[in-house]
């Protein structure tokens, strides 16, 4: 996914533009040119284009204490959160009928902001579950609790979910997946630099603290923290690496239900599936069978009391934000190791995030009525078609791809579905029981509703109208099984500016064109290209064309693997390949579409910048911002996206038009010899 879009907005510059109360004076004062204002003219664009494009803003805008990073995208998110808070406050002040959006939003919001009740309740609503953990006498009893806890939001040992069948996109399938570790990625359990060792030590201490706060004496809790870390390390060792999870064939292993006992004799996976409420299944997908074999051995050889402590820790930690503030503060102190923030976000923002996760689509129904017009929806639907045509043209010009594969590529491109702004059909949440009684119970009830909603998809036709993001989400995605791009309204948020106030170079470079191009290119990246026009995992490439694609992709892997954002932390070129291909494709497709605009054809300069220069600067604004060392380190280890600086400099160093626009020559840092420039789509 591309976590930017129309963010060429530079909110901070707009408020000084219109200072008069009269219409005449407002018209007389032009808004600042956000492209020009952000430049760091002390930096040569041929040496570090990201710094040249964004350095002026970065120097003037330090990261707030409660943030891990700070940039234009955060300003957009902050603006949307303020809008959603207004909606929530208004709902909380009313008493709508049961099951109505107003009632559900208002009651959830009220319960999350009612700190007095949360403090008074303490662990009251978790205590019955804690007591059941304590009374368990055997593995089977504990695993029964694990199954139950998963249904309301506390997952341990492994992952399970319902998704479209990669090889039959018309059907949903139950999937078992590796999991069970508490640190963000398996690499944290094995790297031995000072920072990572400190994280492991602090994780063991955090486990101990949560167990102590939830009733275990300090000495026993301290021992349990070390034992759980050791157990999770064994699970991590059996887990596939981030890059290995990108191979859809290697992670597609369909097994008959009765064969699950062969990979996990001790943990009764068929019984687990039955107890989740699923019936009449004859087969399931197992992403990583070797993980489940190892998990079985880990559970078999780990003392029962350690397993119980592990389940208890996860149960309490998963709901720390809905418990008395002591728990939330301890969770924040631990998570600082990954965010680098020195202050917690205000409570209303934390509650809003939970509300977004649980009932964000309900908020979205009210959001789009206020903030996303049918005119805007039509604009970006039309732009999507222009970008699709740009890819068609580029495919036709490829010299490395044969006609047979091109024909199928055209068919896939034609079949891509676009979803813009918001769903045509909304989910019915009226059966989700939310009240003002308890924030914790609301979270658990909401999670249980989602569990039943997902499991109920099994055995039914795939609903291709469904959205996996809410309308207000500041993001976008490509779904290979549906062969669709989804562009929520939130990604087009431009606080302070109307669409018509943004020149086409910025709109096409920063959000509309390049973001649409990014998502479409995901259908043809190293993963997406393996799915056909109907969304099925099947080979539609000739052997020669596939070999040529992989050769060109390897050039990009090598390019990004040589970037080292932090000492000793290089970008994982294999894990980030799909996003890097999509970034490059997005820039190229957005540029092709932009070339058909009047602004490009007229060639007029604004503040000395040509339309093409403004296009490249517009894309760079999508990544305007900076981040602390802790989240940057975590991103390098845990994320399939490269850090923002390299999402600008990386693709640009492969684009001929960029070289011409900014006079990049041999010897410049941004220069890459023609024979090692990435040329795929």
C-alpha positions, 0 to 999 in steps of 0.5 A, a space after each residue: 500500500 502507498 501510505 501517502 496520496 494527495 498530500 501535497 498540501 502544506 497545511 502550515 503555509 495556508 493559514 497566513 494566506 488569507 488574513 483579511 475578513 473581506 472578500 476583495 482582500 482574500 482574493 488579492 492575497 495568493 496562497 503560498 506555493 507549497 512546492 517552492 516554500 519547502 525547498 532546501 536550496 542549500 542542497 543540490 537536487 542531483 546529490 540528494 533530491 529528497 532533502 532538496 525537495 523537503 528539507 526546508 519544511 523539515 528544518 522548520 518542523 521538529 517532531 512533536 514529543 508524542 509522535 514517532 515521525 512528523 510530516 505532511 501525511 501526519 497533518 492530513 491525519 490530524 485534520 481528519 481526526 479532528 473532523 471525526 472527533 467532532 462527529 463523535 462528540 456530537 453523537 455522544 451528546 445525543 441518544 440515538 435509537 439502538 443500532 443507529 450510527 449515532 448510538 454506536 459512535 456515541 456510546 463507544 466514544 463515551 465509554 472510551 473517554 470515561 476514565 473514572 469508570 475505567 479506573 474504578 472497574 480495574 481488572 473486573 471484566 478480565 478477572 473471570 478469564 484470568 481465573 480460568 487461566 489459573 485453574 487450567 490443569 492440562 494443555 487441552 484446557 489451555 488451548 480451549 481458552 486460547 481459541 476463545 480468547 482469539 474470538 474477542 481479540 487476544 491472539 496467541 501461538 498462531 494466526 488464523 483468518 478467513 480470506 479469498 482462496 489464492 487459486 480460486 478467487 470465487 471462494 473464501 478459505 480458512 487459513 492458519 498462519 505463523 504467529 505467536 511472537 510479541 516483538 514486531 518481527 522475527 529478526 528482533 529475536 536474533 540480531 545482536 547489536 546493542 539496540 536490539 539486545 536492549 529491546 529484548 531485555 526490555 521486552 522480558 521486563 515488560 512481560 514481567 511488569 504486566 504479569 505483576 500488575 495482573 496478580 503475579 508476585 514480582 519474583 515469579 513474574 520476573 522469571 516468567 518474563 525470561 521464560 516467555 522470551 525464550 519460548 517466543 525465540 523458539 517460535 521466531 526461529 521456526 518463522 519464515 523471514 519477511 521476504 519469504 512470506 512474499 512468495 504466494 506459492 510457497 505460502 499456499 499449502 492446502 491440507 485436509 482437515 484430518 491431516 492437521 493432526 499430522 503437523 500438530 499432534 498435541 495442539 488439536 487444530 481441527 477442534 480449534 477450528 470447530 470451536 471458533 464456530 466453523 463447520 463443514 470444512 474439508 480443507 484449510 490453507 496452512 501458510 507455513 506447515 513447518 511453523 506448526 510442527 515446531 509450535 507443537 514441539 515448543 508447547 510440548 516441551 514448555 512447562 504448563 505454568 509458562 504457557 499459562 503466563 504467556 496467555 495471561 500476559 497477552 490477554 492483559 497486554 492486548 487490552 492495556 489501553 482499556 484498563 486503568 492508566 497504569 497498564 496503558 503507561 507501561 505499554 507506552 513505555 515499552 512501545 517507546 522502544 519502537 516509536 521514539 516518542 517521549 509523550 503519549 498521545 492525548 487520550 482522545 486520539 488513542 480512543 479515536 484509533 480504537 474506534 476507527 479499528 472497530 467501527 470506522 465504516 460507521 464513522 465513514 458514512 457520516 464523514 463522506 456526507 461532510 467531506 467528499 463530494 460526488 464531484 471529487 469522486 468523479 474526478 479521481 475515477 476519471 483520473 484512474 482511467 487515464 493512468 490505466 491508459 498510460 500503463 497500456 501504452 507503456 506495455 505496448 512499448 516494452 521490448 523485453 515482453 512477448 506478444 502472448 504475455 502482453 495480450 494477457 497483461 492487457 486483459 488483466 489491466 482491463 479487468 482492474 476494478 476501481 473503488 473510489 471514495 467510499 463503498 456503494 453498499 455499507 456493512 450492517 453493524 446493528 448487531 454489534 452491541 455497544 453501550 456506555 457501561 465499559 470501554 473494555 467490554 465494548 472492545 471485546 464485544 466489537 472484536 467478537 462481532 468481527 470474528 463472527 462476521 469473518 467466519 460467516 464468509 465461509 461457504 458463501 459467494 465472495 462479496 467483491 463490493 466489500 472494502 477493507 479500508 474505511 472511507 476516511 483512511 489515509 491510505 490505499 491498496 491493491 487486492 490481487 484476489 479481486 484485481 482491484 484498486 481501492 482509493 478511500 476518500 481520506 487519501 484525497 484530503 487536502 486541508 486548506 486547499 480545494 482541488 482546483 487550487 492545486 496545479 496539475 503537476 502536483 495533483 498528478 505527481 503527489 497524489 492522484 496520478 502517482 498513487 493510482 499508478 502505484 496501486 495499479 502497478 501492484 497488479 504487476 509487481 513481483 507478487 501481483 503479476 502472479 495473479 491473473 485477470 480474475 484474481 487467481 494465482 496461476 502462471 500466465 507468463 511465458 518462461 522467457 518473459 518471467 525470466 526477463 522480469 526476474 532479471 530486471 527485478 533483481 537490479 532493483 533488489 540490488 539497488 535498494 539492498 545497498 541503501 543503509 539508512 542507519 549504521 548496520 541497518 540496510 534496506 531489505 531489497 527482497 522484502 521491499 521489492 513489491 513496494 519499490 516496483 510500485 513506487 517506480 511504476 507510480 511515478 512513471 504512470 503519473 508522469 505519462 498521464 500528466 503529459 496529456 494536461 494543458 499545464 504540461 503542454 504549455 510548459 509555463 514555469 511557476 516560481 522558476 520551476 518547469 511543469 516536469 520539475 513541479 511534477 517530481 517535486 509534487 511526488 516528493 511531497 508525498 514523503 515530506 517528513 522525518 522520523 526518529 531513529 527507533 521507528 526507522 530501525 523498526 521499519 527497516 526490520 519489519 516493513 515491506 516499505 522502504 523509508 520515505 527518503 529512499 521512496 523518492 531518491 530510489 525511483 528517481 535515480 532510474 528515470 530518464 526524465 528526472 535526469 533531464 529535469 534536474 541536470 543529473 550527470 555522472 559523478 552525482 549521487 543521484 546518478 546511476 549508469 544506464 545499464 544498472 537503471 531499473 527498467 520494468 514497466 
